[in-house]
Structure formats: structure tokens, C-alpha cells
Amino acid sequence: MEENKLYNAVRRTITLADGREITIETGKLAKQADGSVVVKMGDTMLLGTVVAAKDAKPDTDFMPLQVEYKEKYASAGRYPGGFMKREGRANDSEVLVARLIDRALRPLFPADYHAEVYVTVNLISADKDIQPDALAGLAASAALAVSDIPFGGPISEVRVARLGGQFVINPTYSQMNEVDLDIMVGGTIDNILMVEGEMKEVSEEVMLEAIKFAHEEIKKHCAVQIELSKELGKEVKRTYCHEVNDEELRRTIISELYDKAYAIATSGTMKHEREERFNTLEAEFAARYSEEELVEKAPLIHKYFHDDVQKKAMRNMILDEGKRLDGRRTDEIRPIWCEVGYLPAAHGSAIFTRGETQSLTSVTLGTKLDEKVKDEVLVQGTEQFVLHYNFPPFSTGEAKAPRGLSRREIGHGHLAWRALKPMVPVGEENPYAVRVVSDILESNGSSSMATVCAGTLALMDAGVKLKKPVSGIAMGLISDGETGRWAVLSDILGDEDHLGDMDFKVTGTRDGITATQMDIKVDGLSYEVLAKALEQARVGRLHILGKLTECLPEPREDYRPFVPRIVQITIPQDMIGSVIGPGGKVIQDIQKTTGTTITITEADNKGFVDIFGVDKEALDGALQRIKAIVVMPEVGETYKGRIRSIVTFGAFVEILPGKDALLHISEIDWKRFETMEESGLKEGDEIEVKLIGVDPKTGKLKLSHKVLVPKPEGYVERERKPRDGERRPHREPRDK
């Protein structure tokens, strides 16, 4: 306990296996929030706060949880970009961290708790080598633990990476370049709740071991939070009453409607027809009540019908009969059809349709200038490969206008990007910036996995030399804790996602997993069940991969004729300035006269020049000019140059583009000239010269024209007069 007249700070410390420490402090900052903590590791500090409304809003029958994660630029001593020079709306990476926190917290609030809850996590100090997202879930949970808000936690989240075959908890930024597995895992002291991450074709067994490894660390984090909560007297939570129930109405609905709902569930109808029949059944029951009675009973009728009739009927049908809503077996994949090259003007395109889920995906190839610029608090640079995912309302038959990009679209697009990223060549293997756009046209089941499949086909259609094709599948789990029954579902429908106890998505090649996202909503899920689910997912994923390669076995040999072409060459690092020229004059002139776009990237003590254009003649012209600039003149070679300037002691001659050398007055002719006017040379004249030497100290080039013309007959070399400051040669005195 820290003694201070104005506050009482309480601290607890978590020690990681490698000796690093995480400190949780409460009672010092943001004391008017229901709960607030500062989580510190090294110089990184996160402020986590939580505030809940005292009562639920009328007619609220869901958990109105809002999670915000924000990184303050001042935390790393940086100014925000843009004109306003202040933090704006959350960027994609902040949204993704907020989603990770939300997915672990949301299942743990009581089912009947409907008050608005706002969780805010701010990065307030940033150690440049510590990844703050691995601490954000702990900060959010600790804030709830020191509050009186009803919550079934605590939880924590950790990052697990595999480095040199060994698992590491919360690795640093500098370690991430060498890892082949990078996942975030969230859980309670008893159960895993959430997994998300990317891998370089690892096996299902390796992924399971990583999850187990993470859980051992999470248990320690949760134990410290429980201890902290007890010390502060916050293990007893506030009382609330957010629901009014009518048990007699519940029993009536179950007894009268369950069998009818079961019949609809087992009818094998399509999504919209099935929804319409369920809605009609509910409406017919509600019609027995007057409008006045329905003011009170309508919300309860809908709730009991959905939770106790419709949901249970669909779950029991799967567990009792092994039969699903659309009539499939538990491990059966819906019919798939694919088409590539559907958009004639796009650089690459594909349609992937699986059941009632459809993605139309396009690929656009661009230059270095088109790469995504990342200017986050701790991460700066560019991204050569990007993927964007759009989910318009018409894809589910909703009559509403699209209202900007949702967090869901950012999250689903990021998962698909992670899935494909390890297989998309970058750097010298692929000079193009690559943008994939998935537009979901129909949705009933995982559209993010449809994006992965359509993305694979569209990339190969564009001629991008994908290392291996990637497919993805969404899986579900239905379980009954009382009887011990459970069923793993392959290629889940939207309804099955909603009614299930676990949904997870797995993507990969024939040789291993590239990305995963998992949400577990049931307590006590064994690793045995999880292993069975992953194996069933592997079989389904390979089936889908077979359908993709039937459509297009491998990337096209060449890009489409209208795709702008890129020529890439490597130049010495010290020649980059010559190609750019003073103030960019040289490179701008090349681009203007040839109609090309040229970018230069410096890496590994080399310059990588990309020339981008739609015309081969233009590309060749730009390439020829750049090669002429970077070629190194050789002593003994003869050049036809142009006189750039005349000075008193000679002329400067441009022998190659951007390379001037001195033709001294004494090297113009065998005849001696006292002044340059006597030589008759003028600026702009062309003259043939030979490179006769390079000054070893300054690197300056020495030219001669006279060595290329015959020496006059009887020519006698005249004694050279010493230049100013030069000593005369020593001579022996004559005999007197």
C-alpha cells in the first residue's frame, strides 16, 4: 500500500517465466470510474477504465457493451499526423485490439444483465519494443475486477509466439521477425475463451500446444486479479434487476410451440423460408393476445420463443439426429462453385460461392507509391499487400442503407489478410503493390472464409505467383453439458453460429495452418474436443482447397495485357542520388519524357529501382537512361561526350548521363593552348574523349582528347611550367 494523503494506491505484480514483470496499480488514476487500473510492463503503461449505467434502458434484451482502445501519440513522444495534429477516430489496429478485448469479455457478463457498460483502454506510455496489445485484455479485466460491476471473470489475454521452436509469452517487437506462430489467447482461470492469430503453415498439434502454453500464463494473471479484488472488497458485485419474467408464459410457449419449431428445424428449408416459417409460428401465438397485453408480453414472447423453443429445437435436432438445418451431415460441406476472370477490366477477379454465401473478389496491382502507409504510435512503414472486405446489407436481404465501414468488416478483412499474407510474395519476388477487395454478395455462413477462397483464386487469376493456394473453413460446436453429448459442425450456417457453443475459423494450405480465429462460449471445453474439431476442420479445408484448384490449378503464367508492367533493377547505394538528381530533377525528367512511374527503395546497402509503365517502349527508354546513369566509367574507354561548361583550365564534358569529367587544357590537343579561347571549343560541342585516369583521393575523372588524334611528326614534349604553389624540380648546379 502506497501512503499518500490524497490517494491510496494498491499494487500487485505478475512475474513472467523469463523474469519480466507486469504491475497492476489501482486507486491512483481515474477514481470516479467504477473501476480503473494502470497496467505497466517496462516503460509501457495502459490505463484501463470501466463505467456501467445503474439501470438498463427499457426493452433492452442484449448486453450493450462498448470497448474502446486508443493509443496516445504522446506515449511515444510523437506528434499525430494530419492537419489537426491530434488523435482522431480509431484506426484499424486499434479497432482490432478493441475487438479482441470485447470477444473475451462479452460472454462473461450475466445473461440477464443489460446495463450499458463502457470499457476504455488507453496506451499512455509506450516502450518502443513492447507490444501493448498483449496487455490490453488484462487492463480491461483488471478494471472490472476492482469494480462492483457484475462480471464472470477475471480474464487475461497473452500473445504466444514460437521462436526457434520454443514458445514465448508476450515477445518483443524485435523478436517478431523470426517467429512462425503468432497468436493472441484470452481466457479465464478455468477456460479458454478466444484465440486469434497467424502461423506459417504449422500443424493443428502445434497450435493446440500454443493454446495450452498460453493458458498456464493466463491462470497466473487471473489469480492476481482475484486476490486484488478480494483485498479491495470488490468480490461482491452490485445487485440489479434488468428483466421481468413470466414463468407461466414461458411454460406455455414451450409446451405449445416446441414440437412445431422442431418440425420446421428438421424440414431442410433454405434460410429465408425457414426464418419466415419461424416468424409466422411466433406471430400466430402472439395473435391470441390483445394489443394492450402485447405491450408487456411481446418482448417476453419473442425472448422465450427464440431462447427456449427455436434455439433448443435446432440444437436438439443436431444432437439427437446428427441432422442440420439444411439437411446436411455434421461434417458435410455445402455445394461450391467458382469462376475466375469474371471482371474483364480488373487485373484479376474471382467468384466463390459456397451454399448461400458468395464473394466477388478483385485484385489490383500497383506501384510502391500505392502501398499502404502505416503511421501508428509504435509502428511506421508501408504494407505491400492489403485486403479490404465489404459486407453490404443486401447480402443478407436487409432493406437498409450502408453506413460506412463497421468494426466487423475490419475484423473479418484482417482475418482473411492474415490467412493469405504468408503466401503472397513480396519484395524482390513481387515488385507490385497488391490490393484484394472482397465484396460479399450473399451471406449465410462464414463470409470471411469465402473471402480467403475467392482471394486465392483472384490472386492466381491476376498472375500473382502465390506460393501455395489457401482455403478456409468455419466450424461450430454444439454441446450438452448435462448428457455429455457434443457435435462438431463443418461449414456452419449463420443460425448455427448463433446457436452454437463455439465457432472457429481455420485457414491454411495443404501443408499447415496460416490463420485462425476462435470464440468459445461454453465452460469446460476439453482439449480432446478441440483436437477433434481441428482435425475435422483440416479435412473440410482440404476438400474446399480441392474445389479451388479444380477451378484454377496454379497462378497464370503472365499478367493480363492491360496490367501495367514493372521492371526492377538493383543499383549501388551511392548511385541513388545520381538517379534522383538535385531536387529530383533527373528522375522527374525521366518520368516526364518516358511516361513512366519510378520509385527507389533503399535496403541492404542497395537501391531497388522499380519502373512502372503501360508501354514496353516507355519502360525500355526509362531503363536505358537509368542504366546509363549508374554505369561506372572505365579507364581506357572512349566516350562521345558533350561539353557542359568552359573554365580557364579546361572543359567539363558529360561522358554519361549525370557524369561530368574534366578535359584539361593540356589534354585537348598536342598543340599547346594558352587560353581556352584558342582551343575553339564551346559549350554544347560534342567531342570524343578517352578516360585516362581517376584521382584516387577525390574520385574525379580525367579525360584526354589528344590521345585519340595522331601525334604530330617531330613533336617534342615541352617542359611543363610549374603551377602556382608547385615547387620547381631540383637540378644539380652547373660546373663553374
C-alpha positions in Angstrom: 0.0 0.0 0.0 1.4 3.4 -1.0 0.8 6.0 1.6 -0.4 9.4 0.4 -2.8 11.9 1.9 -4.7 12.3 -1.3 -4.9 8.7 -2.6 -4.2 5.1 -1.7 -2.6 3.1 -4.4 -2.7 -0.7 -4.4 -0.3 -2.7 -6.5 0.1 -6.3 -7.5 2.9 -7.8 -9.6 2.9 -10.7 -12.1 6.2 -12.3 -12.9 6.6 -13.9 -16.3 8.7 -17.1 -16.8 11.6 -15.1 -18.2 11.7 -12.7 -15.1 9.9 -9.7 -16.7 7.3 -8.2 -14.5 3.8 -6.8 -15.1 2.4 -4.4 -12.4 -1.3 -3.7 -11.8 -2.0 -0.5 -9.9 -5.4 0.9 -8.8 -6.5 3.8 -6.6 -4.3 6.5 -8.1 -5.8 7.5 -11.5 -9.4 7.9 -12.8 -11.0 7.3 -9.4 -14.5 8.4 -10.5 -14.8 5.5 -12.9 -16.4 2.4 -11.5 -13.1 0.7 -11.9 -9.7 1.8 -13.1 -6.2 0.4 -13.2 -2.8 1.1 -14.7 -1.0 -1.9 -16.1 2.7 -1.4 -16.5 5.4 -3.5 -18.2 8.8 -1.9 -18.7 8.1 1.7 -19.8 4.7 0.7 -21.3 1.6 1.8 -19.4 -2.0 1.2 -20.1 -4.9 2.9 -18.4 -7.9 0.7 -18.2 -11.3 2.0 -17.0 -14.8 0.7 -16.9 -18.1 2.5 -16.2 -21.6 0.9 -16.1 -25.0 2.5 -16.1 -27.0 1.9 -13.0 -30.1 0.6 -14.8 -30.8 -0.9 -18.2 -32.6 1.1 -20.9 -36.2 -0.1 -21.4 -36.7 -3.1 -23.7 -33.0 -3.9 -23.8 -32.6 -7.7 -24.2 -28.9 -7.8 -25.0 -25.6 -6.9 -23.5 -24.8 -3.3 -24.6 -21.0 -3.5 -24.1 -18.8 -1.0 -25.8 -15.0 -1.4 -25.8 -12.6 1.3 -27.0 -8.8 1.0 -27.3 -6.7 4.1 -28.1 -3.0 4.7 -28.4 -1.9 8.2 -27.5 0.9 9.6 -29.7 2.4 11.4 -26.7 3.0 8.0 -25.1 5.9 7.5 -27.6 6.9 11.2 -27.8 5.4 11.6 -31.3 3.1 14.1 -32.9 0.0 12.8 -34.7 -0.1 13.2 -38.4 -2.6 15.2 -40.4 -3.6 18.8 -40.4 -5.3 18.8 -36.9 -2.3 17.2 -35.1 -4.5 15.3 -32.7 -5.8 11.8 -32.3 -8.8 11.1 -34.5 -11.1 8.1 -34.8 -9.7 4.7 -34.1 -7.5 3.3 -36.8 -7.8 -0.3 -38.0 -5.2 -1.7 -35.5 -7.0 0.0 -32.6 -10.3 -1.4 -33.7 -8.8 -4.9 -33.9 -7.4 -4.7 -30.3 -10.8 -3.5 -29.1 -12.4 -6.5 -30.8 -10.0 -8.9 -29.1 -10.9 -7.4 -25.7 -14.7 -7.4 -26.5 -14.7 -11.1 -27.6 -13.2 -12.2 -24.3 -15.3 -10.1 -22.0 -18.7 -10.3 -23.6 -19.6 -13.9 -22.8 -18.8 -13.5 -19.1 -21.5 -10.9 -18.2 -24.6 -12.3 -16.7 -27.2 -13.3 -19.3 -29.8 -11.0 -17.6 -27.5 -8.0 -17.2 -28.4 -5.4 -19.7 -27.0 -2.1 -18.4 -24.7 -0.2 -20.7 -21.0 -0.9 -20.0 -18.1 1.1 -21.4 -14.6 -0.2 -21.3 -11.8 2.1 -22.3 -8.1 1.2 -22.5 -5.6 3.9 -23.4 -1.9 3.5 -24.1 -0.4 6.3 -22.1 3.3 5.4 -22.1 5.0 3.3 -24.8 8.2 1.3 -24.7 9.2 1.0 -28.3 10.0 -2.7 -28.0 6.9 -3.8 -26.0 3.7 -4.8 -27.8 0.9 -3.1 -25.8 -2.0 -5.1 -27.4 -0.9 -8.2 -25.4 -1.6 -6.2 -22.2 -4.9 -4.6 -23.2 -7.2 -7.5 -22.2 -5.5 -7.7 -18.8 -6.0 -4.0 -18.3 -9.7 -4.2 -19.2 -10.4 -7.2 -17.0 -8.5 -5.7 -14.0 -10.6 -2.6 -14.2 -13.7 -4.8 -14.0 -12.1 -6.8 -11.1 -11.7 -3.7 -9.0 -15.3 -2.5 -9.7 -18.6 -3.8 -8.4 -19.9 -4.4 -12.0 -21.3 -8.0 -12.3 -18.8 -10.0 -14.3 -17.9 -13.7 -14.5 -14.2 -13.1 -14.9 -11.5 -12.2 -14.4 -9.8 -12.9 -17.7 -6.5 -12.1 -19.3 -5.0 -12.2 -22.8 -1.5 -13.0 -23.8 0.5 -13.3 -27.0 2.2 -16.6 -27.7 4.9 -16.8 -30.4 7.1 -19.7 -31.4 10.7 -18.6 -31.8 13.3 -21.2 -32.7 10.9 -24.0 -31.9 10.2 -22.6 -28.4 7.0 -20.8 -27.2 7.4 -17.3 -25.8 4.9 -15.2 -23.9 4.4 -11.6 -24.9 7.5 -11.4 -27.2 9.0 -8.0 -28.1 8.7 -6.3 -31.4 12.3 -7.1 -32.2 11.6 -10.8 -31.8 8.7 -11.0 -34.1 10.7 -11.2 -37.4 11.8 -14.7 -36.5 8.6 -16.3 -35.3 6.5 -18.9 -37.2 3.4 -18.7 -34.9 1.8 -15.5 -33.5 -1.5 -15.9 -31.7 -3.4 -13.9 -29.0 -5.2 -16.1 -26.5 -7.8 -15.0 -24.0 -9.3 -17.0 -21.1 -10.4 -17.3 -17.5 -8.6 -19.2 -14.8 -10.6 -22.3 -16.0 -11.3 -21.9 -19.7 -10.1 -20.6 -23.0 -12.4 -18.0 -24.5 -10.8 -16.6 -27.5 -7.9 -17.3 -29.9 -6.8 -15.3 -32.9 -3.6 -15.2 -34.9 -1.4 -16.2 -37.8 1.0 -19.0 -38.5 3.5 -20.1 -41.2 1.9 -23.5 -42.1 2.0 -25.1 -38.6 0.1 -28.2 -37.6 -3.0 -28.5 -35.6 -1.0 -30.1 -32.8 1.4 -27.2 -32.6 -1.5 -24.7 -32.4 -3.1 -26.7 -29.5 0.2 -26.8 -27.6 0.5 -23.0 -28.0 -3.0 -22.5 -26.6 -2.2 -24.7 -23.6 1.0 -22.8 -23.0 -0.9 -19.5 -23.1 -3.5 -20.8 -20.6 -0.8 -21.6 -18.0 0.2 -17.9 -18.0 -3.4 -16.6 -18.1 -4.1 -18.6 -14.9 -1.4 -16.6 -13.0 -2.8 -13.3 -14.3 -6.3 -14.2 -13.2 -5.2 -15.4 -9.7 -3.6 -12.0 -9.1 -6.8 -10.2 -10.1 -8.9 -12.3 -7.8 -6.5 -11.5 -4.9 -6.7 -7.8 -5.8 -10.5 -7.8 -6.0 -10.8 -9.5 -2.5 -8.4 -7.0 -0.9 -10.5 -4.1 -2.2 -13.8 -5.8 -1.2 -15.0 -5.9 -4.8 -15.7 -9.7 -4.9 -19.3 -8.8 -4.0 -20.9 -7.2 -7.0 -23.8 -4.8 -7.2 -27.4 -6.1 -7.3 -29.5 -5.5 -10.3 -32.9 -6.4 -11.8 -32.9 -5.9 -15.6 -35.5 -8.5 -16.5 -39.2 -9.2 -15.6 -40.1 -12.8 -16.4 -43.4 -14.6 -16.7 -42.7 -18.3 -16.0 -46.3 -19.4 -16.8 -45.9 -17.7 -20.3 -42.6 -19.4 -20.8 -44.0 -22.9 -20.0 -47.0 -22.3 -22.3 -44.8 -21.3 -25.2 -42.5 -24.3 -24.7 -45.4 -26.8 -24.4 -47.3 -25.4 -27.4 -44.6 -24.4 -29.8 -41.5 -26.7 -29.3 -42.7 -29.6 -31.4 -43.8 -27.3 -34.2 -40.4 -25.5 -34.1 -38.6 -28.8 -34.2 -40.6 -29.8 -37.3 -39.5 -26.5 -39.0 -35.9 -27.0 -38.0 -35.8 -30.5 -39.5 -37.6 -29.6 -42.7 -34.3 -28.8 -44.5 -35.6 -25.5 -46.0 -33.5 -22.6 -47.1 -32.6 -19.7 -44.9 -35.3 -17.1 -45.7 -38.1 -19.7 -46.0 -37.0 -21.1 -42.6 -36.9 -17.7 -41.0 -40.4 -16.9 -42.4 -41.9 -20.1 -41.0 -40.4 -19.4 -37.5 -41.6 -15.8 -37.6 -45.1 -17.0 -38.6 -45.2 -19.5 -35.8 -44.3 -16.8 -33.3 -46.8 -14.3 -34.7 -49.6 -16.8 -34.6 -49.0 -17.4 -30.9 -48.8 -13.7 -30.2 -52.1 -13.1 -32.1 -54.1 -14.6 -29.2 -53.3 -11.5 -27.1 -54.8 -8.0 -27.4 -52.7 -5.0 -28.3 -52.8 -3.8 -24.7 -51.5 -7.2 -23.5 -48.8 -7.3 -26.1 -47.2 -4.1 -24.9 -46.0 -6.1 -21.9 -45.9 -9.7 -23.4 -44.5 -9.2 -26.9 -40.8 -8.9 -25.8 -41.2 -11.9 -23.5 -42.9 -14.0 -26.2 -40.0 -13.2 -28.6 -37.4 -14.0 -26.0 -38.9 -17.3 -24.8 -39.6 -18.4 -28.4 -36.1 -17.6 -29.5 -34.2 -19.0 -26.5 -36.4 -21.8 -25.2 -38.0 -23.1 -28.3 -36.3 -22.2 -31.6 -32.7 -22.4 -30.3 -33.3 -25.6 -28.3 -35.1 -27.3 -31.1 -32.3 -26.6 -33.5 -29.6 -27.8 -31.0 -31.5 -30.9 -30.1 -32.1 -31.8 -33.7 -28.3 -31.8 -34.3 -27.5 -33.8 -31.1 -30.4 -36.2 -31.4 -30.4 -36.9 -35.2 -27.0 -35.7 -36.4 -29.1 -33.6 -38.8 -28.6 -29.9 -39.6 -30.9 -27.1 -40.5 -30.3 -27.5 -44.3 -30.3 -31.3 -44.1 -26.5 -31.9 -44.2 -24.5 -34.3 -42.1 -22.3 -32.7 -39.4 -19.1 -33.0 -41.5 -20.6 -32.2 -44.9 -19.6 -29.1 -46.9 -22.2 -27.2 -48.9 -22.0 -27.2 -52.7 -19.3 -25.0 -54.1 -18.9 -23.3 -57.4 -16.1 -20.9 -58.5 -15.3 -18.8 -61.5 -12.2 -16.7 -62.4 -11.8 -13.8 -64.7 -15.4 -12.7 -64.3 -14.5 -8.9 -64.3 -12.9 -8.3 -67.7 -11.3 -4.9 -66.8 -9.9 -5.9 -63.4 -6.3 -7.1 -63.1 -7.7 -10.3 -61.5 -11.1 -11.5 -60.2 -13.0 -14.5 -58.9 -16.4 -15.6 -57.7 -16.5 -18.1 -54.8 -19.9 -19.4 -53.8 -20.5 -21.9 -51.0 -24.1 -22.6 -50.4 -25.8 -19.3 -49.7 -22.5 -17.4 -49.2 -20.9 -15.6 -52.1 -17.8 -13.4 -52.5 -16.9 -11.4 -55.6 -13.2 -10.6 -55.2 -10.9 -8.4 -57.3 -7.2 -7.8 -57.4 -5.4 -4.6 -58.3 -1.7 -4.3 -58.9 0.1 -1.0 -58.3 3.5 0.6 -57.6 5.4 1.4 -54.5 3.5 4.6 -54.4 0.3 2.7 -53.9 1.5 0.8 -50.8 -0.5 1.4 -47.6 1.3 3.8 -45.3 1.3 2.9 -41.6 1.8 5.8 -39.2 0.7 4.3 -35.9 2.2 5.2 -32.5 4.6 2.3 -32.4 4.5 1.0 -36.0 5.6 3.0 -39.0 6.3 1.8 -42.6 4.4 0.5 -45.6 2.3 -2.5 -46.4 2.8 -4.1 -49.8 -0.2 -6.4 -49.6 -3.6 -5.2 -48.3 -7.1 -6.8 -48.3 -10.4 -5.0 -47.9 -13.7 -6.7 -47.0 -17.2 -5.2 -47.6 -20.4 -6.5 -46.2 -23.4 -4.6 -47.7 -26.9 -5.0 -46.2 -28.3 -6.6 -49.4 -26.1 -9.6 -48.9 -28.5 -10.8 -46.2 -31.6 -9.3 -47.7 -31.8 -6.3 -45.4 -33.5 -3.2 -46.6 -31.2 -0.5 -45.2 -28.5 1.8 -46.4 -24.8 1.0 -45.8 -23.5 3.3 -43.1 -19.7 3.3 -43.5 -17.2 0.7 -42.5 -18.1 -1.4 -39.5 -15.7 -2.9 -36.9 -16.9 -6.3 -38.1 -15.8 -5.6 -41.7 -12.3 -4.5 -40.4 -12.1 -7.7 -38.3 -13.2 -10.1 -41.0 -11.0 -8.5 -43.6 -8.0 -8.7 -41.2 -8.5 -12.4 -40.7 -8.6 -13.0 -44.4 -5.5 -10.8 -44.9 -3.6 -12.9 -42.2 -4.7 -16.1 -44.0 -3.3 -15.1 -47.4 -0.3 -12.9 -46.3 2.2 -15.7 -45.8 1.6 -17.0 -49.4 1.7 -13.6 -51.2 5.3 -13.0 -52.5 6.7 -9.6 -51.5 10.0 -7.7 -52.0 12.2 -8.8 -54.9 9.9 -11.8 -55.6 7.0 -9.5 -56.4 7.5 -5.8 -57.3 3.8 -4.9 -57.3 1.7 -3.4 -54.5 -1.3 -5.8 -54.2 -4.8 -4.9 -53.2 -7.5 -7.5 -52.8 -11.1 -6.4 -52.4 -13.8 -8.8 -51.3 -17.5 -7.8 -51.8 -19.9 -10.1 -50.1 -22.9 -10.5 -52.3 -24.7 -13.2 -50.3 -24.2 -14.4 -46.7 -25.3 -17.4 -44.7 -22.2 -18.7 -43.1 -18.7 -17.5 -43.0 -18.1 -14.8 -45.5 -14.5 -14.2 -44.2 -13.6 -17.8 -45.2 -15.3 -17.2 -48.6 -13.0 -14.1 -48.9 -10.0 -16.3 -48.3 -11.0 -18.7 -51.0 -12.1 -16.1 -53.5 -8.9 -14.1 -52.7 -6.7 -17.2 -53.6 -8.4 -17.6 -56.9 -8.3 -13.8 -57.8 -4.6 -13.6 -56.9 -3.8 -16.5 -59.1 -6.1 -15.1 -61.9 -4.1 -11.9 -61.7 -0.8 -13.7 -62.3 0.5 -13.1 -58.8 2.8 -16.0 -58.1 1.1 -17.2 -54.9 3.4 -19.6 -53.1 0.5 -22.1 -52.4 -3.3 -21.8 -52.6 -5.1 -21.1 -49.3 -8.6 -22.2 -48.3 -10.6 -21.6 -45.1 -13.5 -23.1 -43.3 -15.8 -22.1 -40.4 -16.6 -24.7 -37.8 -19.1 -24.9 -35.0 -19.7 -26.9 -31.8 -23.0 -27.9 -30.2 -22.7 -29.5 -26.8 -25.0 -30.6 -23.9 -23.2 -30.4 -20.5 -25.9 -32.5 -18.8 -25.6 -35.5 -21.1 -22.1 -35.1 -22.3 -23.2 -35.1 -25.9 -21.5 -32.9 -28.5 -21.2 -32.4 -32.2 -18.7 -30.6 -34.4 -20.2 -28.9 -37.4 -18.3 -28.2 -40.6 -19.1 -25.2 -42.7 -21.6 -23.6 -40.3 -24.6 -21.6 -41.3 -25.4 -18.2 -39.8 -28.0 -19.7 -37.5 -25.6 -22.5 -36.4 -23.0 -19.8 -35.5 -25.6 -18.0 -33.3 -26.9 -21.1 -31.5 -23.6 -22.9 -31.1 -21.2 -23.1 -28.1 -18.0 -22.5 -30.2 -17.3 -21.1 -33.6 -13.8 -21.1 -35.1 -12.3 -20.4 -38.4 -9.2 -22.1 -39.7 -7.3 -21.3 -42.9 -4.3 -22.9 -44.5 -2.5 -24.7 -47.3 -2.2 -28.4 -47.8 0.9 -28.2 -45.5 -0.5 -26.4 -42.5 -2.4 -23.6 -40.8 -1.9 -19.9 -41.8 -4.5 -18.2 -39.6 -7.2 -18.9 -37.1 -10.0 -17.2 -35.1 -11.8 -19.0 -32.3 -14.6 -17.9 -29.9 -15.6 -20.4 -27.2 -18.9 -19.7 -25.4 -19.1 -22.8 -23.2 -17.4 -23.7 -19.9 -15.1 -26.7 -19.6 -14.4 -27.4 -23.3 -11.8 -30.2 -23.3 -8.7 -30.1 -25.5 -9.8 -33.6 -26.7 -12.9 -32.0 -28.2 -10.9 -29.1 -29.6 -8.4 -31.5 -31.2 -11.3 -33.4 -32.8 -12.8 -30.2 -34.1 -9.4 -29.1 -35.6 -9.0 -32.4 -37.4 -12.5 -32.2 -38.8 -11.7 -28.7 -39.9 -8.5 -29.9 -41.7 -10.4 -32.5 -43.7 -13.0 -29.9 -44.7 -10.4 -27.3 -45.5 -8.6 -29.7 -47.9 -11.9 -30.6 -49.6 -12.5 -26.9 -50.3 -8.9 -26.5 -51.5 -9.6 -29.2 -54.0 -12.5 -27.3 -55.4 -10.3 -24.2 -55.8 -7.5 -26.0 -57.6 -10.1 -27.6 -59.9 -11.1 -24.1 -61.0 -7.6 -22.8 -61.4 -4.7 -25.1 -60.5 -1.9 -22.5 -60.3 -1.2 -18.8 -61.0 -1.4 -17.7 -64.6 1.9 -17.6 -66.3 1.7 -13.9 -67.1 -0.3 -10.8 -66.1 -3.2 -9.6 -68.3 -2.2 -7.5 -71.3 -3.6 -4.2 -69.8 -1.8 -4.7 -66.4 0.9 -2.1 -66.1 4.3 -3.7 -66.1 7.2 -3.3 -63.6 10.8 -3.6 -64.3 13.0 -3.8 -61.3 16.8 -3.3 -61.2 19.3 -3.0 -58.4 21.8 -0.2 -58.3 24.7 0.7 -56.0 23.6 2.6 -52.9 25.9 5.5 -53.8 24.3 5.9 -57.2 20.8 6.6 -55.8 21.5 10.3 -55.6 22.7 10.4 -59.2 19.4 8.8 -60.4 17.3 11.2 -58.4 19.4 14.2 -59.3 19.4 17.6 -57.5 16.0 18.3 -56.2 14.6 15.2 -58.0 15.4 16.9 -61.4 16.8 13.8 -63.1 14.2 11.2 -62.1 11.4 13.7 -62.7 12.7 14.3 -66.3 12.9 10.6 -67.0 9.3 10.1 -65.8 8.1 13.0 -67.8 9.8 12.2 -71.0 9.0 8.4 -70.9 5.6 8.5 -69.3 6.6 6.0 -66.6 6.5 6.0 -62.8 9.8 5.3 -61.0 10.3 4.6 -57.3 13.6 3.9 -55.5 13.8 1.9 -52.2 17.0 1.7 -50.2 17.6 -1.6 -48.4 20.6 -3.8 -47.6 23.0 -1.2 -48.8 21.5 -1.3 -52.2 19.0 0.7 -54.2 15.9 -1.1 -55.7 14.5 0.8 -58.7 11.0 0.0 -59.9 10.0 1.3 -63.3 6.2 1.1 -63.8 4.5 1.7 -67.1 1.9 0.5 -69.6 4.1 0.7 -72.6 7.2 -1.5 -73.3 8.9 1.2 -75.3 8.5 3.6 -72.4 9.8 1.1 -69.9 12.8 0.3 -72.1 13.6 4.0 -72.6 13.5 4.7 -68.9 15.5 1.7 -68.1 18.2 2.7 -70.7 18.5 6.1 -69.2 18.9 4.8 -65.6 21.4 2.2 -66.7 23.4 4.9 -68.4 23.4 6.9 -65.1 24.6 4.1 -62.9 27.1 2.6 -65.3 30.7 3.2 -63.9 33.1 4.7 -66.5 36.2 2.6 -67.1 39.7 3.8 -67.6 40.8 3.3 -71.1 37.3 3.6 -72.6 36.4 6.1 -75.2 33.3 8.2 -74.9 31.5 10.7 -77.1 30.6 13.5 -74.8 29.0 16.9 -74.8 30.8 20.0 -73.3 28.8 21.2 -70.4 30.9 24.2 -69.4 34.2 26.0 -70.2 36.6 27.1 -67.5 40.0 28.8 -67.7 41.9 25.5 -67.2 39.7 23.3 -69.5 36.3 22.0 -70.2 33.8 19.8 -68.3 32.4 17.1 -70.5 29.4 14.9 -69.9 30.5 11.5 -70.9 27.5 9.6 -69.5 24.1 11.0 -68.2 24.8 12.9 -65.0 28.6 12.2 -65.1 30.9 15.1 -65.9 34.7 14.8 -66.2 37.5 17.3 -66.7 39.2 17.7 -70.0 42.2 19.7 -69.0 43.5 22.4 -71.4 46.7 20.4 -71.8 44.8 17.3 -72.9 42.8 18.9 -75.7 45.5 18.7 -78.4 49.2 18.1 -78.9 49.3 21.8 -79.7 49.7 24.0 -76.7 46.9 26.4 -75.9 47.5 29.3 -73.5 43.8 30.1 -73.2 40.6 28.1 -73.8 39.6 30.6 -76.5 42.5 29.4 -78.6 41.1 25.8 -78.5 37.9 26.8 -80.3 35.8 24.7 -78.0 32.3 25.9 -77.0 29.6 24.8 -74.6 27.3 22.2 -76.3 30.0 20.9 -78.7 30.3 17.2 -79.0 33.8 15.8 -78.5 35.4 12.3 -78.4 37.4 11.7 -75.3 39.2 8.9 -73.6 39.1 8.3 -69.8 42.8 8.2 -68.8 42.6 8.2 -65.0 40.7 8.6 -61.8 42.1 10.6 -58.9 42.4 8.0 -56.0 41.6 10.6 -53.4 38.7 12.6 -54.9 37.4 10.1 -57.4 37.5 12.8 -60.1 37.7 11.6 -63.7 40.5 12.7 -66.1 39.9 12.9 -69.8 42.0 13.3 -72.9 41.2 14.2 -76.5 44.8 14.5 -77.8 45.5 10.8 -77.2 42.8 10.0 -79.8 44.5 12.1 -82.5 47.9 11.3 -84.2 50.9 12.9 -82.6 52.5 15.4 -85.0 55.7 14.3 -86.7 58.8 15.6 -84.9 56.7 16.5 -81.8 58.9 17.3 -78.8 57.4 17.3 -75.3 57.8 20.8 -73.9 58.9 21.2 -70.3 55.8 21.8 -68.2 55.8 25.1 -66.2 55.1 24.6 -62.6 51.6 25.7 -61.5 51.2 28.3 -58.7 52.4 26.9 -55.4 54.2 23.9 -57.1 58.0 23.6 -56.4 60.4 23.5 -59.3 62.2 20.2 -59.9 65.6 20.0 -58.2 68.6 20.3 -60.5 72.3 19.9 -59.9 74.3 23.1 -60.2 76.4 23.5 -63.4 80.2 23.4 -63.1 81.6 26.9 -63.0 
